[in-house]
Amino acid sequence: MERPEAIAQIREACKGIAQQFMKIHPAVPQLRDGETADAFYRTLHQMTVELETLKKMLGKLERADASTEL
């Protein structure tokens, strides 16, 4: 597998993870436990931040590859 394919695969997986996070969020209030809900929201936020960090790293690699093609 070449780097562009690996980047595409990782990017697609990140998209899938983000979509699953969006399914969790609306279900949290139904737990009817404020402390647990707060922990869920904090953790979902942290995980989203980490996911965005991965995506930014992929973008850096793509930009580096594009600049070497010139």
N, C-alpha and C positions, 0 to 999 in steps of 0.2 A: 504494500500500500504506500502510495506517495503522500507527501505532506498535504497537498490540497484535498485529497480524499479523506485523510485523517481529520483535517480541520472540519470538513463538511460533516463527517460522521459525529464528531464531538459536538458541533454546533446543533445538529439535529437532536442529539440526546439531551442537550441543555434545554432546547425548546420543549421537548417532551416532559422533562422534569418541571419546568415552569408551569406547564399546563396542569400537571398533577397538583402542584402547589395551589393553583387557583381553585381546584376542586375541594381542597382541604379547608380553605379560608371560610367559605360560607357555612360549613358544617360545624365550625368551632362553637358558635353560640348555643347550639343544640346540646352541647355537653352540660350546660347549665351549672358551670363551676367557674367563677370569676378568676380564681388563682390559676387554674389549669388553662383557661382561655388566654390569660395574659402570657403565660409561659409559651403556649402555642404560637401566639402572635409574635413574641420576641424571637422565638426560634425560627419561625418561617421567614421573618425579616432577615435574620442573620444568614440563613441558608440562601436567600435570594441575593444578598450582597455578595456572598462567596461565588454564586453562580455567575453573577455579572462580572466578577473579577476574572473568572475563567474565560468568559467571552471576550473581555478586553485583551487578555493575553493572546487569544486566537487572532484578534484584529491586528495586534502588533506583528505577529508572525506573517499574516497576509500582507501587511504594508511593507515589511522587510523583503518578502519575496517579490512584490511588485517593483520595488525600487532597484532590485538587482537585475530585473529584466530589461531595464533601460540601458 
